[in-house]
Amino acid sequence: MIIYSKEFFDNNILKISNEIDYINAIQTKESSYTHKSILKKNRLRNIEVIDRDSLLAKMQINLKDNFLNIIPIPNFVYGFVKGKSYKDYLIPHIKNISKNKYYIRLDIGNFFDSVTVELIKDALSEYLSLNDKKEKDQIILNIADLVTLDGKLPQGAITSPVISNIVFRRLDLRIKKYCDQLNITYTRYADDMLFSSYDNILLKNNLINLVRAVLNDYGFELNFDKTIRTKNFISLNGFVVSDNLSLSRKKLIEIKRILFILEKNKKNKNPLKILEEINSFGKYKKRNKFTSEEALHDYLAGYRSFLISLLPDNDDLWKVKCISTINRIEKVISGSF
């Protein structure tokens, strides 16, 4: 969609009747968010959750649906893209020939916080075609005001995921061009960047130095504490990428432990006791993840769909294990506990 006037932007993108709506949304911006701290991987993460009933949220939804979602994102970017998943992000890196394969995962530190107003304005400027520079600058400023909080991209805003991909597009294309020259496969999922190659040049510092230089040009930085370098397989977020895509041993232990507790308690009529036992082991001990029978059912149903999506065509042993676990989940879901 081409934005050719401020009036068109207000009426057809934001869908507001007059400038007062925009002014009110900006003036009440801070009160439209609620600050929350969530525990993720044993670390507290601060997010700003937008009130979905606020005027600001409604304008963000219109901006996203009518403009931001139409801006093309590179096909090797998988995070925050409709129809793409974390699994899809990993598939291009599967080892499909007998040679050794090398992997590097790089993490972008403070991803959302690093997206500033200036980066947003610069990235969006190429998607507006207006002859009147003053009017064009005003529209870009209005967009930046609507999607930022305290001068940066807030986690919890409706527009933050898609904005981050638009801002990062130029960086993605520069990194991909370099990778293509060296036969390196590159994909990105939010702040996770994954590289693989059959050439051990990947394990040298050239790639990391280039990526760091590209990121620094735009104010981003690598979190070197999360860098992973491996050979022939890499394990990320419960997945193992090698000759195929499978679940890690740790992930399988987690689901099998839950199923074991449910199966041994199938005659127990006290679901709260069962949930208490599940929440008392492993990573759930601190998080108390399952607060209701419905929450556990939802988790199991999602895990079942997840396993079905992983069923391989060429690994009979893994396929049997997947089907066995899927059948156990279905029995638990269809019963009561």
KOLKE-713737 format. One record per residue (C-alpha): residue number from 1; residue in three letters; x, y, z. Coordinates in steps of 0.02 Angstrom, whole numbers. Example, Ala and Ser with C-alpha at 12.3 -4.5 7.8 and 13.67 -1.06 7.14 Angstrom:
# KOLKE-713737
ATOM    k    r      xx      yy      zz
ATOM    1  ALA     615    -225     390
ATOM    2  SER     684     -53     357
//
This chain:
# KOLKE-713737
ATOM    k    r      xx      yy      zz
ATOM    1  MET       0       0       0
ATOM    2  ILE      66     171     -47
ATOM    3  ILE      34     315      73
ATOM    4  TYR      18     472     -31
ATOM    5  SER     -53     597      93
ATOM    6  LYS     -77     630     279
ATOM    7  GLU    -265     625     254
ATOM    8  PHE    -253     453     173
ATOM    9  PHE    -143     393     318
ATOM   10  ASP    -267     452     450
ATOM   11  ASN    -424     390     362
ATOM   12  ASN    -366     227     283
ATOM   13  ILE    -221     168     392
ATOM   14  LEU    -257     229     569
ATOM   15  LYS    -443     246     532
ATOM   16  ILE    -464     399     642
ATOM   17  SER    -592     535     612
ATOM   18  ASN    -483     682     663
ATOM   19  GLU    -313     731     733
ATOM   20  ILE    -383     741     909
ATOM   21  ASP    -392     550     918
ATOM   22  TYR    -206     538     881
ATOM   23  ILE    -163     675    1007
ATOM   24  ASN    -265     589    1143
ATOM   25  ALA    -181     422    1108
ATOM   26  ILE      -8     498    1124
ATOM   27  GLN     -51     600    1279
ATOM   28  THR    -115     445    1368
ATOM   29  LYS      22     331    1302
ATOM   30  GLU     108     294    1466
ATOM   31  SER     -55     253    1555
ATOM   32  SER     -99     133    1413
ATOM   33  TYR      39      15    1469
ATOM   34  THR      58     -89    1627
ATOM   35  HIS     232    -134    1684
ATOM   36  LYS     257    -320    1721
ATOM   37  SER     403    -431    1766
ATOM   38  ILE     398    -610    1703
ATOM   39  LEU     513    -755    1742
ATOM   40  LYS     591    -828    1586
ATOM   41  LYS     731    -957    1592
ATOM   42  ASN     761    -915    1776
ATOM   43  ARG     782    -729    1738
ATOM   44  LEU     663    -586    1767
ATOM   45  ARG     614    -494    1608
ATOM   46  ASN     527    -326    1613
ATOM   47  ILE     389    -296    1487
ATOM   48  GLU     260    -161    1457
ATOM   49  VAL      89    -237    1423
ATOM   50  ILE     -30    -129    1324
ATOM   51  ASP    -213    -113    1372
ATOM   52  ARG    -304    -191    1224
ATOM   53  ASP    -454     -78    1254
ATOM   54  SER    -353      82    1247
ATOM   55  LEU    -361     203    1102
ATOM   56  LEU    -174     177    1075
ATOM   57  ALA    -196     -12    1057
ATOM   58  LYS    -336       9     929
ATOM   59  MET    -228     126     827
ATOM   60  GLN     -81       7     838
ATOM   61  ILE    -191    -135     773
ATOM   62  ASN    -249     -29     625
ATOM   63  LEU     -71      25     588
ATOM   64  LYS     -10    -155     592
ATOM   65  ASP    -152    -229     489
ATOM   66  ASN    -166     -91     360
ATOM   67  PHE      16     -46     333
ATOM   68  LEU     155    -132     431
ATOM   69  ASN     103    -310     390
ATOM   70  ILE     108    -268     204
ATOM   71  ILE     292    -221     207
ATOM   72  PRO     392    -370     140
ATOM   73  ILE     506    -465     258
ATOM   74  PRO     653    -571     193
ATOM   75  ASN     604    -755     171
ATOM   76  PHE     745    -812     287
ATOM   77  VAL     667    -719     435
ATOM   78  TYR     548    -827     537
ATOM   79  GLY     511    -739     702
ATOM   80  PHE     347    -640     712
ATOM   81  VAL     300    -692     535
ATOM   82  LYS     126    -765     507
ATOM   83  GLY     132    -948     455
ATOM   84  LYS     313    -972     509
ATOM   85  SER     374   -1059     667
ATOM   86  TYR     533   -1090     765
ATOM   87  LYS     540   -1261     684
ATOM   88  ASP     539   -1179     511
ATOM   89  TYR     685   -1070     566
ATOM   90  LEU     789   -1226     600
ATOM   91  ILE     744   -1334     449
ATOM   92  PRO     861   -1246     322
ATOM   93  HIS    1008   -1300     432
ATOM   94  ILE     976   -1488     427
ATOM   95  LYS    1132   -1585     377
ATOM   96  ASN    1089   -1669     211
ATOM   97  ILE    1257   -1735     150
ATOM   98  SER    1390   -1844     232
ATOM   99  LYS    1517   -1704     256
ATOM  100  ASN    1544   -1621     425
ATOM  101  LYS    1430   -1473     456
ATOM  102  TYR    1468   -1325     569
ATOM  103  TYR    1347   -1215     666
ATOM  104  ILE    1352   -1046     752
ATOM  105  ARG    1207    -969     849
ATOM  106  LEU    1225    -784     888
ATOM  107  ASP    1111    -686    1005
ATOM  108  ILE    1068    -502     985
ATOM  109  GLY    1072    -421    1157
ATOM  110  ASN     928    -309    1215
ATOM  111  PHE     842    -332    1047
ATOM  112  PHE     683    -229    1071
ATOM  113  ASP     765     -98    1182
ATOM  114  SER     893     -65    1045
ATOM  115  VAL     759     -15     919
ATOM  116  THR     754     174     938
ATOM  117  VAL     642     309     866
ATOM  118  GLU     779     359     742
ATOM  119  LEU     798     180     679
ATOM  120  ILE     611     167     654
ATOM  121  LYS     599     333     561
ATOM  122  ASP     745     286     450
ATOM  123  ALA     676     114     409
ATOM  124  LEU     500     174     369
ATOM  125  SER     553     320     258
ATOM  126  GLU     576     209     104
ATOM  127  TYR     396     145     115
ATOM  128  LEU     311     315     102
ATOM  129  SER     292     402     -67
ATOM  130  LEU     248     583     -36
ATOM  131  ASN     308     734    -133
ATOM  132  ASP     282     845      18
ATOM  133  LYS     434     810     130
ATOM  134  LYS     357     900     279
ATOM  135  GLU     200     792     268
ATOM  136  LYS     303     634     246
ATOM  137  ASP     411     675     399
ATOM  138  GLN     253     708     501
ATOM  139  ILE     178     538     458
ATOM  140  ILE     341     448     502
ATOM  141  LEU     350     544     667
ATOM  142  ASN     169     498     706
ATOM  143  ILE     205     314     675
ATOM  144  ALA     360     320     784
ATOM  145  ASP     261     403     924
ATOM  146  LEU     125     270     915
ATOM  147  VAL     242     120     924
ATOM  148  THR     374     177    1049
ATOM  149  LEU     381     209    1236
ATOM  150  ASP     519     312    1316
ATOM  151  GLY     605     322    1148
ATOM  152  LYS     618     136    1113
ATOM  153  LEU     516     -15    1061
ATOM  154  PRO     418     -85    1209
ATOM  155  GLN     398    -272    1231
ATOM  156  GLY     210    -294    1244
ATOM  157  ALA     157    -169    1111
ATOM  158  ILE      52    -241     970
ATOM  159  THR     167    -168     837
ATOM  160  SER     337    -208     914
ATOM  161  PRO     367    -379     830
ATOM  162  VAL     332    -321     653
ATOM  163  ILE     423    -156     678
ATOM  164  SER     578    -250     738
ATOM  165  ASN     580    -353     577
ATOM  166  ILE     559    -198     468
ATOM  167  VAL     700    -107     558
ATOM  168  PHE     813    -260     547
ATOM  169  ARG     779    -289     361
ATOM  170  ARG     931    -192     301
ATOM  171  LEU    1044    -285     423
ATOM  172  ASP     972    -452     371
ATOM  173  LEU    1006    -418     187
ATOM  174  ARG    1185    -363     218
ATOM  175  ILE    1222    -517     322
ATOM  176  LYS    1135    -633     198
ATOM  177  LYS    1235    -562      51
ATOM  178  TYR    1398    -601     142
ATOM  179  CYS    1338    -775     189
ATOM  180  ASP    1285    -815      11
ATOM  181  GLN    1461    -773     -50
ATOM  182  LEU    1534    -903      70
ATOM  183  ASN    1397   -1036      53
ATOM  184  ILE    1338   -1005     231
ATOM  185  THR    1155   -1033     273
ATOM  186  TYR    1080    -893     377
ATOM  187  THR     910    -881     462
ATOM  188  ARG     845    -767     600
ATOM  189  TYR     709    -789     730
ATOM  190  ALA     687    -626     828
ATOM  191  ASP     853    -602     919
ATOM  192  ASP     921    -775     874
ATOM  193  MET    1035    -784     721
ATOM  194  LEU    1083    -957     658
ATOM  195  PHE    1222    -996     533
ATOM  196  SER    1278   -1162     461
ATOM  197  SER    1403   -1219     330
ATOM  198  TYR    1499   -1372     271
ATOM  199  ASP    1656   -1264     274
ATOM  200  ASN    1743   -1245     442
ATOM  201  ILE    1777   -1063     398
ATOM  202  LEU    1615   -1036     492
ATOM  203  LEU    1702   -1072     658
ATOM  204  LYS    1831    -937     630
ATOM  205  ASN    1803    -759     690
ATOM  206  ASN    1775    -679     518
ATOM  207  LEU    1587    -707     520
ATOM  208  ILE    1563    -650     699
ATOM  209  ASN    1668    -493     669
ATOM  210  LEU    1565    -450     515
ATOM  211  VAL    1399    -477     603
ATOM  212  ARG    1457    -375     751
ATOM  213  ALA    1510    -233     634
ATOM  214  VAL    1342    -234     544
ATOM  215  LEU    1248    -233     709
ATOM  216  ASN    1355     -94     781
ATOM  217  ASP    1318      15     628
ATOM  218  TYR    1136      18     686
ATOM  219  GLY    1163      21     875
ATOM  220  PHE    1139    -165     908
ATOM  221  GLU    1260    -277    1001
ATOM  222  LEU    1295    -463    1014
ATOM  223  ASN    1270    -553    1179
ATOM  224  PHE    1427    -660    1175
ATOM  225  ASP    1372    -759    1328
ATOM  226  LYS    1243    -846    1218
ATOM  227  THR    1358    -886    1071
ATOM  228  ILE    1356   -1071    1025
ATOM  229  ARG    1482   -1155     908
ATOM  230  THR    1458   -1339     866
ATOM  231  LYS    1500   -1472     738
ATOM  232  ASN    1374   -1591     655
ATOM  233  PHE    1229   -1546     770
ATOM  234  ILE    1162   -1402     873
ATOM  235  SER    1034   -1405    1014
ATOM  236  LEU     921   -1252    1032
ATOM  237  ASN     764   -1229    1136
ATOM  238  GLY     724   -1414    1147
ATOM  239  PHE     764   -1453     964
ATOM  240  VAL     915   -1545     897
ATOM  241  VAL     969   -1504     719
ATOM  242  SER    1079   -1633     634
ATOM  243  ASP    1035   -1758     495
ATOM  244  ASN     855   -1717     539
ATOM  245  LEU     757   -1614     663
ATOM  246  SER     714   -1697     828
ATOM  247  LEU     678   -1657    1009
ATOM  248  SER     819   -1647    1134
ATOM  249  ARG     837   -1777    1269
ATOM  250  LYS     795   -1645    1400
ATOM  251  LYS     633   -1601    1312
ATOM  252  LEU     581   -1783    1298
ATOM  253  ILE     619   -1814    1482
ATOM  254  GLU     506   -1667    1526
ATOM  255  ILE     352   -1733    1434
ATOM  256  LYS     382   -1914    1485
ATOM  257  ARG     394   -1863    1668
ATOM  258  ILE     227   -1772    1657
ATOM  259  LEU     146   -1921    1571
ATOM  260  PHE     217   -2040    1702
ATOM  261  ILE     141   -1939    1844
ATOM  262  LEU     -28   -1930    1756
ATOM  263  GLU     -30   -2116    1714
ATOM  264  LYS      15   -2174    1889
ATOM  265  ASN    -121   -2060    1960
ATOM  266  LYS    -258   -2107    1836
ATOM  267  LYS    -369   -2167    1980
ATOM  268  ASN    -332   -2015    2086
ATOM  269  LYS    -485   -1901    2094
ATOM  270  ASN    -390   -1753    2163
ATOM  271  PRO    -322   -1653    2014
ATOM  272  LEU    -246   -1521    2128
ATOM  273  LYS    -132   -1652    2206
ATOM  274  ILE     -78   -1711    2034
ATOM  275  LEU     -40   -1533    1977
ATOM  276  GLU      57   -1505    2138
ATOM  277  GLU     165   -1657    2102
ATOM  278  ILE     199   -1603    1922
ATOM  279  ASN     242   -1426    1978
ATOM  280  SER     362   -1492    2110
ATOM  281  PHE     490   -1565    1990
ATOM  282  GLY     620   -1494    1871
ATOM  283  LYS     597   -1323    1795
ATOM  284  TYR     417   -1311    1856
ATOM  285  LYS     472   -1310    2037
ATOM  286  LYS     510   -1123    2032
ATOM  287  ARG     384   -1071    1900
ATOM  288  ASN     230   -1168    1961
ATOM  289  LYS     182   -1177    1778
ATOM  290  PHE      17   -1271    1784
ATOM  291  THR    -116   -1183    1888
ATOM  292  SER    -265   -1282    1824
ATOM  293  GLU    -316   -1445    1741
ATOM  294  GLU    -363   -1345    1585
ATOM  295  ALA    -189   -1268    1575
ATOM  296  LEU    -109   -1440    1580
ATOM  297  HIS    -231   -1506    1449
ATOM  298  ASP    -187   -1359    1335
ATOM  299  TYR      -2   -1394    1358
ATOM  300  LEU     -23   -1578    1316
ATOM  301  ALA    -131   -1541    1164
ATOM  302  GLY      -3   -1417    1101
ATOM  303  TYR     138   -1541    1130
ATOM  304  ARG      41   -1674    1034
ATOM  305  SER      24   -1558     884
ATOM  306  PHE     207   -1514     902
ATOM  307  LEU     260   -1698     894
ATOM  308  ILE     147   -1732     746
ATOM  309  SER     232   -1590     651
ATOM  310  LEU     401   -1673     686
ATOM  311  LEU     357   -1846     620
ATOM  312  PRO     499   -1890     500
ATOM  313  ASP     492   -1984     336
ATOM  314  ASN     661   -2069     346
ATOM  315  ASP     694   -2112     528
ATOM  316  ASP     589   -2261     580
ATOM  317  LEU     655   -2271     759
ATOM  318  TRP     619   -2087     796
ATOM  319  LYS     449   -2103     711
ATOM  320  VAL     402   -2249     825
ATOM  321  LYS     455   -2150     979
ATOM  322  CYS     354   -1998     923
ATOM  323  ILE     197   -2101     888
ATOM  324  SER     214   -2190    1055
ATOM  325  THR     222   -2024    1148
ATOM  326  ILE      78   -1952    1044
ATOM  327  ASN     -30   -2103    1089
ATOM  328  ARG      10   -2083    1274
ATOM  329  ILE     -38   -1899    1267
ATOM  330  GLU    -203   -1939    1179
ATOM  331  LYS    -248   -2068    1313
ATOM  332  VAL    -214   -1944    1452
ATOM  333  ILE    -312   -1805    1366
ATOM  334  SER    -462   -1916    1331
ATOM  335  GLY    -466   -1977    1512
ATOM  336  SER    -481   -1879    1672
ATOM  337  PHE    -360   -1852    1815
//
